[in-house]
Amino acid sequence: MRSCPTAARRSRTEPGPLSESCEAKVTTSVTSGGVGHAGVSLRDRLRARAAAHAVPLKVQLELTKRCNLRCYHCYLSEPGPELSTQRVLRLLDEVAELGCMGVIITGGEVALRPDFLEVARRVKQLRMTFSILTNGTLLGDSDMDTIAELKPTSVAVSIYAADDAAHDTVTGVPGSYQATTATLRGLLARGVRCSIHSPLMRETLHGYAGVIRMAEDLGCRYVFDPNIVPGEDGDDGVVRHRVDAHELRRFFMDRQLVGKTREGQIVTRDPEAEQDMAQRRLLGPCAAGITVAYVEANGDVLPCMGLRPAFGNITERSFAEVWHGPEAESHRASMRHPAEGCSECELLKYCTARCPRMAVAEGHGLRGTNERACELAAIVRDMRVAYTSGANCDTVPSGIWGPGGGDEHEETVREAGRRERAGV
């Protein structure tokens, strides 16, 4: 079994190492990660080292494609075979050995798998962080008690509007809004970090202010995502729910959202730093298949959700063999080349949202452009011109975060710091 050069083999409860020097020269700082080593933040050092050796820092684990809701924008294909509990637990051992630091447990609806909390507990035992994506309709009191005990970095709950009728229209299930919000309140009452995840759609865009008020009243984070992606089966019919460029511009120009970006204040006004950031954007901010892996319910390993072809299947080979196999290495070789058609673009310095999956879906190839990223970059440029009060308008990558919205990454950064200080 091939082992990552930066990840020495360790027992199931020992932390993985952060070894070797960071060769990447990064001149910007990240507000939450701290700065050291000649101005290079811990987060950037972590990413650079992991990218250099293809360490799967984050694994998105899809336990099932089954769901009890019928959301009209859903991208998932029909449910099929699912990994056994034992294979999932063995997978967690394997990714921990390779240096993984965080697992996102997702579906479908995770609560349809009776073992999802056993999986979460195993992640915790392996000293990895975890978050859960759920619609919240099936979690009972005992489930919420266990989640609170395990202390996830975040539980993301899908809410499409701040009223019953609009939300339930999206889900296709009457009563789903009441069930979801009851779970959200129950988790928050138990001290669990939660966030409301709300994709921006034509049918619900008018209600985003209500979602913000709900989140603020609950003391909860919120995330708005402008990307509605085609179905895994190639059906692009769901894309009709996507907000058009004009309405998207009006949304992002709302002053109450200024500065609440996914990556925080990462772009400085120093010309040298901006030139360096532009180069990083040219190479692409996407970590799919480099430091991020997506494991489907049937065991297929993808670079990210929906981006095919698969590297392989873990029912046939170990995760390490799949991750370091020829299919994965070929993908990474392509991803490390500059994006095509971007180097001379006047919007490059504002672009942080180019998505390889969307580029493929639009017929432009893995390293091609994608229209939504170009639209967002133009909006960022215009925001920078429009707001001169000093507010952070430099980046609006793939979504808007409410206060504290980046916290799901912070425990990973803190753990990296602990490992680095311990010299492991």
N, C-alpha and C positions, 0 to 999 in steps of 0.2 A: 504494500500500500504506500503510495507516494505521500510524503509529508511536506507541508509548506516550509520553506527555509526560515521563516520568521517565527514559526510556531513549534517549539520543542514539544515532544510528547509529554503529556502530563496525566496525572490521575484525574478521576472524574470531578473532583472538588477543588483542584488546584487552579489558580488563575493562569491564563496564558501569557506569554511574554510579549513585550514590545521591544524587539532587539534591532540592532544595526542602525547606522546613521541615516538621517533623512537627506537625500540628495536634492530633492526639489527645493528650489529657491522661491519662497512665497513671502511677499512683502506686506500682505494685508493681515489684519487681525480679525478675530471673531469675538464678539462681545462676551460670549458666555464661556469660551474655552480657555481664556487666559493666554498670555503671550510670554514666550521665553525663547531661548536658543536663537538669538539674533533676530528677534521680531517674528519668528514663526510660531503660530499658535499650536497648542497641543493637538487640537482637532486636525489642523492641517498636517502636522507631523504624522499623526495616526493614519490619515487618509493616504498620504504619500507612501508611507512604508507598506501599507496594505496593498495599494495599487501596484507597487513595484513587484510584488510577489504573489498577486492574486489571492490575497487572504479574504475569505468570505466573512467580512466583519458583520454583515447583517443578512439574515436568512428570513425570507417570508415563507411561512409554512401554511399552506392551504390544506386544512384538515378534511374539508368536504366541499363539493359544489352544490350540495342540497341546501335549500332555503325554504322557510315557511312563508316568505313574502313573495310578491310577484311584481317587483319594481319595473316600471316600463323602460328604464334606461339601463337595465342590468346587462353586463357584457359577458357573463358566464355562459359556458356551453352546457349541454345537458349533463346531469350527473352520471357518473360511471363507477368503475371500481375504486376502492379507497384502500390506502395503506392500513395494515393492522396496527394495533396499539404497540406491539413489540417492535415492529419495523420503525415506527415513528420515534420511539424511545431510543432505538439504536442509532437512528439518524442524528438525534440530538447529541449523542456521545461523539459521533463522527465529526460533526461541524464544530463542536467545542474543541476537539483535538486539533483541528485546523486553524483555530484562532478566532472563531466566531465570538462576538461580544453581545449580540442582540438578536432576538427572535420576535417576529411579528406573527401572532397566531390569528389566522383569518379563515374565511370561507368563501362562498356559501355562508351559512350561519353556523358558527362554531358550536353553539349550544346543542345542535342536533347530533353532535358526537358526544356520547356520554363520558368519554375519556379526556375531554379537552382540559379539564382542571388537573388531571394526572399529568398530562403533557406540560402544562404550565409549571407544575411543581418540579418536574424533572429539569426544566430550564433553569429554575431558581437554584436547584441543587448543584448545577454545573457552573454556577457563578456567572451566568449570562443574564442580561436584562431581558424583559419581555413586555410586549404590549398586546392588547386584544382588540380586534375589530369585530363588532357585533351590532345587530339591530336591536338588541336589548329586550325583545319581546318574550323570550323563553327563560330568562334567568330568574330563579327563585331566591328566597331569602338565604338558604344554605349555600347556594352558588355564590351569592354576593358576599357572604361571610368568608368563604374560602378565598375569594379573590382579594378581599381586604387583607387577609392573613398573608397572602403571597406577595403583596405590595408590587403590582406591576408599575412600570413607568407611566403607563397610560391605558385607559380603556376608551376607545373611540366608538361613539354611538352615532349611528346615522339618523339624522333628523332633517327633513326636507322643507319644513315650514313650521311656523310657530302656532299652527291651529290644526284641529282635527281633520277638517274637510280636505284641506290642501295636501297635508301629509299623507292621509289615507288614500287619496286619489293616486299619488305616486306609487304607493306600496301595493295597491289593489286589495288591501285587507282592512275592512272596517274595524276600528278599535286598536289598530296598531300604534297610533300616536299615544293613546293613553297608556298602553303597556310599555312603550319605549320610554316615555318621560317618567313613569313610575320607577322603572329600573334606574334611570339616570339619577333621580333623586335618592334612591336607596343606596347607590354606590357612593355618591357624594356624602351622604350622611355617615357612611362608614369610613370616611377619610380617603377614599380612592380617588386618585387623579383621573379626571375624565375630560374628554373634549367632544364637542358636537362637530361632526363632520357633515358638511352640507354642500353637495355639488351644485354648481350654478347651472340652472336650466331655464329655458324660456318660460316654462309654465310656473316656475316658483321664484324667479328673480325678484319680482316686486316685493317679496316678503322677507328679504335678507335683513332688513332693519329689525324685524320682529325676532329673528333668530338671534341677533346680537343682543337685544334686550333680554331675551330668555337666558342666554348664557351669562350675562352680567348679573341678572337677578339671582341665578343659581350659584354664582361664583365659579363659573366653569369656563374653560377655554373653548374657542370655536375655530373652525377651519372651513374656508370656502375654496372649492376647487373648480376652476373653469374648464377642466378637461373632461369631456364626455368621450369615451373611447369606443371604437368599434367592437363588436362582439368577437369572442375568441374564435368563433367559427367563420370569421371573415365578413359577417353581416354588418354593414355600416348603417343600417336603418336607425339604430339608436342615436346616431350622431345628429339626427334631426332635432333632438332636444337641446342641442348645444346653443348657448347664447351667442348671438352674432357679434361681430367686431364692434359695431356702434354701441350696442347695449353694454358690452364688456368694458368699453372705454368709460362710459358713464359710471359704471360700478367702481372701477379702480380710481376714478377721479373724485370719489366721495372722500371728503377731508377726514371723516372719522376713521377711515381705513388707512390713511397715509402712515407709512412706517411699520405697519404690521405685516411684514413679509416673512416668507418661510426661512430665508437664510439670515435675516437680521442685517445689521449694518456692516456689510463686508466690503463695500466699495468705498475707497477713500477718494479724496479730490487731489491726491498727489499724482502728477503725471506719470511718474515711473511705476507707481503701484497700479494705476489704471492700465498701463500698457501690459503689465504682467497679467492682470486679470483678463484683459482681452485675449491674451494668448491661451489662458486656461479655458476660456469660453470657446475658443476656436477648436481646441482639442475635445471640448465637450464636458459638461458637468455631470453627465450621466455615468453612474457607476455600475450599470446593469451588466452582469457577467464578469465584472472585474473585482468589486468588493461587495456586491450584492447578488444574492441568488434567490430564485423563486422555485419552491418545490410544490408541484401540483398534487392534488389529492390522490392521483393514481401513481405517483412516484416520478413523473417526468421532472427533470431539472431544467429550468429556463433561466435566461439572463434576468428577466423580470416578467411580471404578469402579462401573458399574452404574446410575448415576443418569441417567435419561433424561427428556426427549428429548435427542438429540445437538444440539450447536450447529451442526454441519455436518460436512463431510468434506474432508480435505486433499487428496484426489485431484481435487477439483473446484475448490477455492479454496486460497489460501495460508493458513497458520495464522493470520496476523494478521487476514486478512479474516474468518475464522471466529470468532476470539476476540473481535473487536470488532464482530461482526455483530449483527443485531437479536435473534436467539435468545439469544445470550450476554448482551446488555445487559438483556433482559427477565428472565433468571434472576437476574442480579446485583441488579436493582431489587427483586425479591422477597426475596432473601436478606438485604438490608439493612434489612428491616422486622423488628420484634421477633417472636419466636416466639409463636404463638398459644397461649393457655392457660397461659403460663409466668409472666407478670408478677406474679400474686398467689400463686404457689405457694410454700409454706413451704420447699421444697427448693431454690429457685432458687440460693441462696448456695452450695450444695454441688454444683451441677450443672455438669459440664464435658463431658458425653458425648453431648449431643443430636445425633443423626445425621439429616440430611435424607433420605438414601436410605432409612434404616430407617423414618422417619416416613411416607414415600411408600408403602413396602411394606406398612405397617400400615394404610394407608387414611386417614392423617391429613393428607396434603398436605405440600408442601415446608417450610412453616413450622410444622407441627404437632409435637406431642410424640411421643416413641417410648418404648415400655415399658422397654427395657433401660436407657436413660438415667435414667429415673425410679428404677429399681431400684438403680442404682449411686449415685445421689444420696442415697437413703435409707441405703445402706451407709456412705457417707462421713459422713453425720450421726452415725450410731451409732458409727462408729470414733472420731470426735472426742470423743464422750461417754465411750467405753470406755477410751481411752488418755489418761492425764493426765501421762505422764512426759516430755512435751516432744517426743516423736517426731512427725514430720510426718504427720498424719492428715487434712490439710485437703483433699487432692485425690486421688481415684482415678478418673481420667478413663476412657480407653478401654483401658487395659492396665497390666500390671505390668512394670517394667524391672528387670533385674539391675544390678549395679554398673557405672557408666559407660554405662548404657543410652541416654542422650541424645546420645552422641557423634556420631551420624550427622548431627546438626544443627550441630555445633560448627564444622566447616570452613566452612559457609555463613556463619555469624556472623563468623568470623575474616576471611573474604574481604570481607564487607561492611565490616568495620572498616578493612581495608587500602584499599578503594576510597574510603571516606569520608575517611580521613587524606590520601589522595592528591588529594582534591578532584575525583574523576572521576565 
